[in-house]
Amino acid sequence: MRRLLERFVEDECGATAIEYCLIAAGISIGIVAAVKGVGSILSTTFNDVSTSLK
């Protein structure tokens, strides 16, 4: 039982997976923020063009 507990404490596979998940979450937040910013700029541009064509 002690050996099993020692192996569990020394195992770092779970920590690595959590680190990769945190990195992916950070990148996802960056992508969402960039798309949201570009989306609002494009929406304004399309509304201006639509108003100019009318």
C-alpha positions in Angstrom: 0.0 0.0 0.0 2.8 2.3 0.8 4.5 1.7 -2.6 1.2 2.5 -4.3 0.9 5.8 -2.4 4.5 6.7 -3.3 3.9 6.1 -7.0 0.7 8.2 -6.8 2.6 11.1 -5.3 5.5 10.9 -7.8 3.2 10.6 -10.8 3.1 14.0 -12.7 1.0 13.0 -15.7 -2.1 14.6 -14.3 -0.2 17.9 -13.6 1.0 17.9 -17.2 -2.6 17.4 -18.5 -3.8 20.3 -16.4 -1.1 22.6 -17.6 -2.0 21.8 -21.2 -5.6 22.5 -20.4 -4.8 25.9 -18.9 -2.7 26.8 -21.9 -5.5 25.8 -24.3 -8.0 27.9 -22.2 -5.7 30.9 -22.4 -5.3 30.6 -26.1 -9.1 30.2 -26.5 -9.8 33.3 -24.5 -7.4 35.2 -26.7 -9.0 34.0 -29.9 -12.5 34.8 -28.6 -11.4 38.3 -27.7 -9.8 38.9 -31.1 -12.8 37.6 -33.0 -15.2 39.7 -31.0 -13.1 42.8 -31.7 -12.8 42.1 -35.4 -16.5 41.2 -35.6 -17.7 44.6 -34.1 -15.4 46.5 -36.5 -16.7 44.5 -39.5 -20.3 45.0 -38.4 -19.7 48.8 -38.3 -18.0 48.7 -41.7 -20.9 46.7 -43.3 -23.5 49.1 -41.8 -21.6 52.1 -43.2 -21.4 50.5 -46.7 -25.1 49.6 -46.5 -26.1 53.1 -45.5 -23.9 54.6 -48.3 -25.6 52.3 -50.9 -29.1 53.3 -49.9 
